[in-house]
Amino acid sequence: MMAAPALNMGLPLRLLAEAEGVSAAQVIPDHTVGDYRDLDTLLAVTEGCSVVTFDHEHVPTEHLHALEAAGHSPRPGPDALLYAQDKGEMRAKLTELGVPCPRHAIVESVADVEAFGFPCVLKTTRGGYDGKGVWVVRSADDCTEPFATAEKAGVRILAEELVDFRRELSALIARSPSGQAAAYPVVQTTQRDGICHEVIAPAPDLSAELATQAQQAALRVAKELEVTGVMAMELFETTDGRILVNELAMRPHNTGHWSQDGAVTSQFEQHLRAVMDLPLGSPEPRQPWTVMVNILGGDPEAGHLYDGYPHAFARDPKLRVHLYGKEIRPGRKVGHVNTYGDDLEDCLERARHAAAWFDGSLGNESE
């Protein structure tokens, strides 16, 4: 999704793709298929590139340092990206900075979890995403799978309190190497089975005080960690009126997809501006409300994903649809829709209805 704004700005992109035909390879002609964990591949594909950036956090830290030594500019840099790669390191650093987080501890045994206290959340410190590597545990028996998974992957386990939260929020910011920063409106996110389902921008009924706290926390963390590019800070709004940091992501993020159609500058253009150290664009919303709903893959035999277009477009000419060119698998994010306007309830209904046509949950029912 960075390809379109890069084309508009005349910025040539080169891609390291994990396989032929993946989403980005469909739109970036200059691509190489290879393994991001292989240093020789990384050095070859980045030769002649002034800036290196990422669509995930999993490139080994030592490889990023090697790219720096070879004269490239990974953005964000390896020292910053570490805190998006490793949840244990993230929690330790945020605590050091005085940023509010859930109560947490690294645990090495079931006895450690019992001492921490049930119920709680166990997370692998590395490699988890979209609900993977995360377990809510309420007894010692529930701990078997998390520790077995961590041992197999060679990672640690982080225990966190099970937060009593009202809702989840996300504060998206961008920061350039020269230190310019921009903050998008704080949004409300809804998760289903650990996967982002819906985003409302801005978060309804969020007090100006909490919105400012969230934006300032994200801007401060980005400055202290010397983040370059877009960073998403996922948050809990607790039932007693606080905000706690849940996760950090140092890249364009699902909770910012609304900005493609709802902000003056999309997160994808903003990320390019930031990593290239160009003046940042305006993060201001274009409309009072924008709603993003993810399209999740269903039964691949049930029908063609594109069958949703005639129904959704006929009903809603203002609808914006973004499909990713991914193979359909149950529960996989294969696209999203954006709606915008003056009436939040209308935007919600339109976005949910359109997403249902694309994911097949409406089937052949008539409107």
GUKEKOL-405855 format. One record per residue (C-alpha): residue in three letters; residue number from 1; chain; x, y, z. Coordinates in pm, whole numbers, always signed. Example, Ala and Ser with C-alpha at 12.3 -4.5 7.8 and 13.67 -1.06 7.14 Angstrom:
> ALA | 1 | A | +1230 | -450 | +780
> SER | 2 | A | +1367 | -106 | +714
END
This chain:
> MET | 1 | A | +0 | +0 | +0
> MET | 2 | A | +306 | +225 | -8
> ALA | 3 | A | +337 | +161 | -383
> ALA | 4 | A | +68 | +408 | -495
> PRO | 5 | A | +195 | +710 | -297
> ALA | 6 | A | +553 | +623 | -394
> LEU | 7 | A | +451 | +628 | -760
> ASN | 8 | A | +275 | +962 | -715
> MET | 9 | A | +586 | +1107 | -548
> GLY | 10 | A | +827 | +962 | -804
> LEU | 11 | A | +1005 | +749 | -543
> PRO | 12 | A | +1138 | +419 | -685
> LEU | 13 | A | +1080 | +117 | -462
> ARG | 14 | A | +1267 | -211 | -451
> LEU | 15 | A | +1108 | -503 | -269
> LEU | 16 | A | +1234 | -815 | -97
> ALA | 17 | A | +932 | -1046 | -125
> GLU | 18 | A | +889 | -1367 | +70
> ALA | 19 | A | +737 | -1542 | -233
> GLU | 20 | A | +647 | -1475 | -593
> GLY | 21 | A | +299 | -1330 | -633
> VAL | 22 | A | +260 | -1189 | -280
> SER | 23 | A | +65 | -864 | -248
> ALA | 24 | A | +356 | -619 | -271
> ALA | 25 | A | +520 | -810 | -556
> GLN | 26 | A | +203 | -761 | -761
> VAL | 27 | A | +249 | -383 | -761
> ILE | 28 | A | +629 | -334 | -727
> PRO | 29 | A | +799 | -456 | -1046
> ASP | 30 | A | +1153 | -424 | -902
> HIS | 31 | A | +1139 | -712 | -658
> THR | 32 | A | +1348 | -1008 | -553
> VAL | 33 | A | +1215 | -1322 | -386
> GLY | 34 | A | +1421 | -1421 | -85
> ASP | 35 | A | +1445 | -1475 | +288
> TYR | 36 | A | +1472 | -1164 | +507
> ARG | 37 | A | +1661 | -1375 | +763
> ASP | 38 | A | +1950 | -1428 | +518
> LEU | 39 | A | +2209 | -1147 | +545
> ASP | 40 | A | +2358 | -1203 | +199
> THR | 41 | A | +2011 | -1165 | +47
> LEU | 42 | A | +1952 | -844 | +242
> LEU | 43 | A | +2285 | -697 | +136
> ALA | 44 | A | +2222 | -785 | -228
> VAL | 45 | A | +1869 | -645 | -247
> THR | 46 | A | +1959 | -321 | -67
> GLU | 47 | A | +2264 | -245 | -281
> GLY | 48 | A | +2231 | +111 | -410
> CYS | 49 | A | +1932 | +191 | -187
> SER | 50 | A | +1958 | +505 | +21
> VAL | 51 | A | +1689 | +404 | +272
> VAL | 52 | A | +1566 | +64 | +393
> THR | 53 | A | +1229 | +28 | +563
> PHE | 54 | A | +995 | -258 | +660
> ASP | 55 | A | +640 | -388 | +658
> HIS | 56 | A | +701 | -611 | +962
> GLU | 57 | A | +932 | -616 | +1263
> HIS | 58 | A | +1100 | -955 | +1224
> VAL | 59 | A | +1429 | -879 | +1043
> PRO | 60 | A | +1706 | -996 | +1283
> THR | 61 | A | +1859 | -708 | +1478
> GLU | 62 | A | +2214 | -814 | +1395
> HIS | 63 | A | +2129 | -798 | +1023
> LEU | 64 | A | +2004 | -442 | +1062
> HIS | 65 | A | +2332 | -344 | +1226
> ALA | 66 | A | +2514 | -508 | +934
> LEU | 67 | A | +2310 | -298 | +689
> GLU | 68 | A | +2407 | +14 | +882
> ALA | 69 | A | +2774 | -86 | +869
> ALA | 70 | A | +2739 | -132 | +492
> GLY | 71 | A | +2630 | +232 | +458
> HIS | 72 | A | +2253 | +186 | +439
> SER | 73 | A | +1996 | +364 | +657
> PRO | 74 | A | +1744 | +122 | +811
> ARG | 75 | A | +1445 | +326 | +928
> PRO | 76 | A | +1348 | +270 | +1197
> GLY | 77 | A | +1697 | +177 | +1309
> PRO | 78 | A | +1780 | -149 | +1485
> ASP | 79 | A | +1805 | +15 | +1827
> ALA | 80 | A | +1448 | +141 | +1792
> LEU | 81 | A | +1302 | -161 | +1617
> LEU | 82 | A | +1414 | -388 | +1901
> TYR | 83 | A | +1128 | -254 | +2113
> ALA | 84 | A | +871 | -359 | +1854
> GLN | 85 | A | +1040 | -698 | +1806
> ASP | 86 | A | +1064 | -799 | +2172
> LYS | 87 | A | +772 | -741 | +2409
> GLY | 88 | A | +988 | -801 | +2714
> GLU | 89 | A | +1236 | -534 | +2606
> MET | 90 | A | +946 | -302 | +2521
> ARG | 91 | A | +790 | -338 | +2865
> ALA | 92 | A | +1124 | -279 | +3039
> LYS | 93 | A | +1196 | +33 | +2832
> LEU | 94 | A | +850 | +183 | +2869
> THR | 95 | A | +866 | +127 | +3244
> GLU | 96 | A | +1206 | +297 | +3252
> LEU | 97 | A | +1053 | +594 | +3067
> GLY | 98 | A | +759 | +612 | +3308
> VAL | 99 | A | +501 | +528 | +3039
> PRO | 100 | A | +197 | +357 | +3195
> CYS | 101 | A | +174 | -16 | +3114
> PRO | 102 | A | -10 | -317 | +3254
> ARG | 103 | A | +159 | -491 | +3547
> HIS | 104 | A | +403 | -739 | +3395
> ALA | 105 | A | +693 | -978 | +3454
> ILE | 106 | A | +909 | -1223 | +3261
> VAL | 107 | A | +816 | -1574 | +3382
> GLU | 108 | A | +1020 | -1890 | +3341
> SER | 109 | A | +790 | -2150 | +3496
> VAL | 110 | A | +432 | -2222 | +3593
> ALA | 111 | A | +532 | -2144 | +3952
> ASP | 112 | A | +634 | -1796 | +3836
> VAL | 113 | A | +293 | -1750 | +3675
> GLU | 114 | A | +120 | -1866 | +3994
> ALA | 115 | A | +327 | -1614 | +4189
> PHE | 116 | A | +231 | -1343 | +3937
> GLY | 117 | A | -135 | -1429 | +3986
> PHE | 118 | A | -426 | -1577 | +3789
> PRO | 119 | A | -601 | -1481 | +3572
> CYS | 120 | A | -339 | -1319 | +3351
> VAL | 121 | A | -219 | -1294 | +2993
> LEU | 122 | A | +87 | -1484 | +2870
> LYS | 123 | A | +268 | -1368 | +2558
> THR | 124 | A | +571 | -1490 | +2370
> THR | 125 | A | +821 | -1206 | +2375
> ARG | 126 | A | +891 | -1241 | +2002
> GLY | 127 | A | +706 | -1351 | +1692
> GLY | 128 | A | +340 | -1315 | +1796
> TYR | 129 | A | +83 | -1118 | +1596
> ASP | 130 | A | -293 | -1112 | +1524
> GLY | 131 | A | -368 | -1312 | +1838
> LYS | 132 | A | -92 | -1567 | +1783
> GLY | 133 | A | +147 | -1614 | +2075
> VAL | 134 | A | -107 | -1474 | +2325
> TRP | 135 | A | -304 | -1673 | +2582
> VAL | 136 | A | -542 | -1583 | +2864
> VAL | 137 | A | -462 | -1828 | +3144
> ARG | 138 | A | -674 | -1891 | +3451
> SER | 139 | A | -501 | -2195 | +3602
> ALA | 140 | A | -172 | -2385 | +3596
> ASP | 141 | A | -315 | -2627 | +3339
> ASP | 142 | A | -366 | -2339 | +3095
> CYS | 143 | A | +9 | -2267 | +3098
> THR | 144 | A | +119 | -2585 | +2923
> GLU | 145 | A | +72 | -2463 | +2566
> PRO | 146 | A | +234 | -2119 | +2613
> PHE | 147 | A | +551 | -2262 | +2767
> ALA | 148 | A | +573 | -2541 | +2509
> THR | 149 | A | +534 | -2288 | +2228
> ALA | 150 | A | +798 | -2058 | +2376
> GLU | 151 | A | +1045 | -2341 | +2429
> LYS | 152 | A | +1004 | -2461 | +2072
> ALA | 153 | A | +1057 | -2108 | +1936
> GLY | 154 | A | +1345 | -2028 | +2171
> VAL | 155 | A | +1176 | -1720 | +2318
> ARG | 156 | A | +1071 | -1604 | +2663
> ILE | 157 | A | +724 | -1567 | +2815
> LEU | 158 | A | +589 | -1235 | +2937
> ALA | 159 | A | +307 | -1233 | +3194
> GLU | 160 | A | +74 | -935 | +3205
> GLU | 161 | A | -228 | -847 | +3415
> LEU | 162 | A | -566 | -909 | +3256
> VAL | 163 | A | -665 | -545 | +3219
> ASP | 164 | A | -1020 | -440 | +3296
> PHE | 165 | A | -1063 | -210 | +2999
> ARG | 166 | A | -1351 | -15 | +2853
> ARG | 167 | A | -1213 | -26 | +2499
> GLU | 168 | A | -896 | -37 | +2294
> LEU | 169 | A | -744 | +270 | +2131
> SER | 170 | A | -455 | +343 | +1897
> ALA | 171 | A | -236 | +653 | +1873
> LEU | 172 | A | -61 | +677 | +1535
> ILE | 173 | A | +230 | +917 | +1487
> ALA | 174 | A | +509 | +975 | +1239
> ARG | 175 | A | +859 | +1104 | +1305
> SER | 176 | A | +1140 | +1191 | +1065
> PRO | 177 | A | +1518 | +1164 | +1123
> SER | 178 | A | +1536 | +1543 | +1157
> GLY | 179 | A | +1288 | +1524 | +1446
> GLN | 180 | A | +969 | +1653 | +1285
> ALA | 181 | A | +664 | +1470 | +1415
> ALA | 182 | A | +292 | +1451 | +1338
> ALA | 183 | A | +9 | +1288 | +1532
> TYR | 184 | A | -312 | +1146 | +1385
> PRO | 185 | A | -640 | +1151 | +1580
> VAL | 186 | A | -661 | +876 | +1842
> VAL | 187 | A | -888 | +599 | +1714
> GLN | 188 | A | -1104 | +329 | +1870
> THR | 189 | A | -1030 | -28 | +1767
> THR | 190 | A | -1233 | -345 | +1804
> GLN | 191 | A | -1066 | -688 | +1805
> ARG | 192 | A | -1218 | -1026 | +1721
> ASP | 193 | A | -1019 | -1340 | +1801
> GLY | 194 | A | -708 | -1125 | +1843
> ILE | 195 | A | -746 | -966 | +1498
> CYS | 196 | A | -830 | -601 | +1438
> HIS | 197 | A | -1187 | -595 | +1307
> GLU | 198 | A | -1301 | -234 | +1309
> VAL | 199 | A | -1155 | +115 | +1356
> ILE | 200 | A | -1342 | +439 | +1425
> ALA | 201 | A | -1160 | +768 | +1368
> PRO | 202 | A | -1162 | +964 | +1587
> ALA | 203 | A | -1248 | +754 | +1896
> PRO | 204 | A | -1606 | +846 | +1995
> ASP | 205 | A | -1655 | +1023 | +2328
> LEU | 206 | A | -1285 | +1022 | +2412
> SER | 207 | A | -1205 | +1310 | +2644
> ALA | 208 | A | -963 | +1571 | +2516
> GLU | 209 | A | -746 | +1499 | +2820
> LEU | 210 | A | -707 | +1126 | +2745
> ALA | 211 | A | -663 | +1190 | +2371
> THR | 212 | A | -383 | +1436 | +2446
> GLN | 213 | A | -222 | +1194 | +2693
> ALA | 214 | A | -223 | +919 | +2430
> GLN | 215 | A | -75 | +1139 | +2158
> GLN | 216 | A | +189 | +1284 | +2390
> ALA | 217 | A | +288 | +937 | +2512
> ALA | 218 | A | +330 | +815 | +2153
> LEU | 219 | A | +529 | +1123 | +2052
> ARG | 220 | A | +751 | +1095 | +2358
> VAL | 221 | A | +823 | +724 | +2304
> ALA | 222 | A | +906 | +789 | +1937
> LYS | 223 | A | +1147 | +1065 | +2036
> GLU | 224 | A | +1313 | +872 | +2318
> LEU | 225 | A | +1357 | +560 | +2103
> GLU | 226 | A | +1454 | +765 | +1795
> VAL | 227 | A | +1185 | +607 | +1582
> THR | 228 | A | +1182 | +710 | +1216
> GLY | 229 | A | +868 | +647 | +1016
> VAL | 230 | A | +515 | +566 | +1130
> MET | 231 | A | +459 | +419 | +1477
> ALA | 232 | A | +134 | +287 | +1622
> MET | 233 | A | +89 | +274 | +1998
> GLU | 234 | A | -200 | +42 | +2085
> LEU | 235 | A | -365 | +129 | +2415
> PHE | 236 | A | -622 | +18 | +2669
> GLU | 237 | A | -866 | +274 | +2806
> THR | 238 | A | -938 | +129 | +3149
> THR | 239 | A | -1274 | +132 | +3321
> ASP | 240 | A | -1130 | +371 | +3581
> GLY | 241 | A | -1030 | +629 | +3320
> ARG | 242 | A | -660 | +559 | +3254
> ILE | 243 | A | -468 | +466 | +2944
> LEU | 244 | A | -216 | +181 | +2940
> VAL | 245 | A | +16 | +89 | +2653
> ASN | 246 | A | -55 | -254 | +2505
> GLU | 247 | A | +174 | -283 | +2199
> LEU | 248 | A | +409 | -84 | +1976
> ALA | 249 | A | +436 | -125 | +1598
> MET | 250 | A | +698 | +70 | +1402
> ARG | 251 | A | +547 | +61 | +1053
> PRO | 252 | A | +220 | +149 | +882
> HIS | 253 | A | -43 | -29 | +1087
> ASN | 254 | A | -390 | -177 | +1049
> THR | 255 | A | -530 | +82 | +1290
> GLY | 256 | A | -413 | +352 | +1047
> HIS | 257 | A | -575 | +211 | +731
> TRP | 258 | A | -864 | +455 | +776
> SER | 259 | A | -622 | +735 | +682
> GLN | 260 | A | -609 | +619 | +317
> ASP | 261 | A | -944 | +786 | +260
> GLY | 262 | A | -1008 | +975 | +582
> ALA | 263 | A | -695 | +1188 | +638
> VAL | 264 | A | -526 | +1461 | +437
> THR | 265 | A | -209 | +1247 | +429
> SER | 266 | A | -239 | +868 | +445
> GLN | 267 | A | -14 | +675 | +681
> PHE | 268 | A | +152 | +516 | +377
> GLU | 269 | A | +254 | +846 | +219
> GLN | 270 | A | +348 | +974 | +564
> HIS | 271 | A | +578 | +678 | +624
> LEU | 272 | A | +756 | +743 | +295
> ARG | 273 | A | +793 | +1112 | +377
> ALA | 274 | A | +925 | +1029 | +722
> VAL | 275 | A | +1186 | +770 | +624
> MET | 276 | A | +1305 | +991 | +336
> ASP | 277 | A | +1332 | +1285 | +581
> LEU | 278 | A | +1090 | +1493 | +375
> PRO | 279 | A | +855 | +1745 | +541
> LEU | 280 | A | +560 | +1555 | +687
> GLY | 281 | A | +207 | +1591 | +555
> SER | 282 | A | -101 | +1693 | +748
> PRO | 283 | A | -256 | +1417 | +961
> GLU | 284 | A | -587 | +1605 | +990
> PRO | 285 | A | -909 | +1417 | +912
> ARG | 286 | A | -1100 | +1508 | +597
> GLN | 287 | A | -1440 | +1420 | +746
> PRO | 288 | A | -1590 | +1421 | +1096
> TRP | 289 | A | -1595 | +1038 | +1097
> THR | 290 | A | -1416 | +759 | +913
> VAL | 291 | A | -1483 | +389 | +975
> MET | 292 | A | -1253 | +106 | +862
> VAL | 293 | A | -1371 | -256 | +868
> ASN | 294 | A | -1139 | -541 | +776
> ILE | 295 | A | -1242 | -803 | +522
> LEU | 296 | A | -1149 | -1149 | +646
> GLY | 297 | A | -1121 | -1454 | +427
> GLY | 298 | A | -1392 | -1717 | +453
> ASP | 299 | A | -1438 | -2045 | +271
> PRO | 300 | A | -1226 | -2021 | -49
> GLU | 301 | A | -1476 | -2249 | -223
> ALA | 302 | A | -1776 | -2033 | -137
> GLY | 303 | A | -1726 | -1774 | -410
> HIS | 304 | A | -1496 | -1512 | -557
> LEU | 305 | A | -1393 | -1222 | -334
> TYR | 306 | A | -1456 | -970 | -612
> ASP | 307 | A | -1822 | -1070 | -628
> GLY | 308 | A | -1877 | -815 | -352
> TYR | 309 | A | -1807 | -519 | -579
> PRO | 310 | A | -2141 | -495 | -768
> HIS | 311 | A | -2347 | -515 | -450
> ALA | 312 | A | -2130 | -286 | -234
> PHE | 313 | A | -2073 | -19 | -499
> ALA | 314 | A | -2433 | -11 | -613
> ARG | 315 | A | -2550 | +45 | -259
> ASP | 316 | A | -2279 | +294 | -162
> PRO | 317 | A | -2107 | +496 | -438
> LYS | 318 | A | -1888 | +672 | -180
> LEU | 319 | A | -1748 | +343 | -46
> ARG | 320 | A | -1373 | +290 | -67
> VAL | 321 | A | -1253 | -71 | -102
> HIS | 322 | A | -893 | -192 | -71
> LEU | 323 | A | -824 | -558 | -155
> TYR | 324 | A | -477 | -703 | -106
> GLY | 325 | A | -448 | -968 | -375
> LYS | 326 | A | -398 | -1238 | -112
> GLU | 327 | A | -498 | -1600 | -130
> ILE | 328 | A | -820 | -1648 | +64
> ARG | 329 | A | -790 | -1841 | +388
> PRO | 330 | A | -1040 | -1847 | +676
> GLY | 331 | A | -969 | -1560 | +916
> ARG | 332 | A | -694 | -1404 | +701
> LYS | 333 | A | -706 | -1028 | +641
> VAL | 334 | A | -759 | -993 | +267
> GLY | 335 | A | -875 | -633 | +245
> HIS | 336 | A | -1062 | -351 | +413
> VAL | 337 | A | -1334 | -95 | +343
> ASN | 338 | A | -1350 | +270 | +445
> THR | 339 | A | -1657 | +486 | +484
> TYR | 340 | A | -1670 | +850 | +589
> GLY | 341 | A | -1921 | +1124 | +659
> ASP | 342 | A | -2099 | +1336 | +918
> ASP | 343 | A | -2305 | +1058 | +1080
> LEU | 344 | A | -2111 | +792 | +1271
> GLU | 345 | A | -2396 | +539 | +1283
> ASP | 346 | A | -2443 | +569 | +909
> CYS | 347 | A | -2069 | +518 | +848
> LEU | 348 | A | -2068 | +210 | +1072
> GLU | 349 | A | -2368 | +54 | +901
> ARG | 350 | A | -2228 | +117 | +552
> ALA | 351 | A | -1881 | -21 | +634
> ARG | 352 | A | -2012 | -332 | +809
> HIS | 353 | A | -2260 | -406 | +533
> ALA | 354 | A | -1996 | -369 | +261
> ALA | 355 | A | -1741 | -586 | +443
> ALA | 356 | A | -2009 | -854 | +483
> TRP | 357 | A | -2064 | -865 | +105
> PHE | 358 | A | -1692 | -917 | +45
> ASP | 359 | A | -1629 | -1175 | +315
> GLY | 360 | A | -1932 | -1376 | +208
> SER | 361 | A | -2123 | -1356 | +535
> LEU | 362 | A | -2424 | -1210 | +352
> GLY | 363 | A | -2416 | -1501 | +108
> ASN | 364 | A | -2681 | -1467 | -159
> GLU | 365 | A | -2926 | -1287 | +63
> SER | 366 | A | -3099 | -992 | -95
> GLU | 367 | A | -3075 | -644 | +48
END
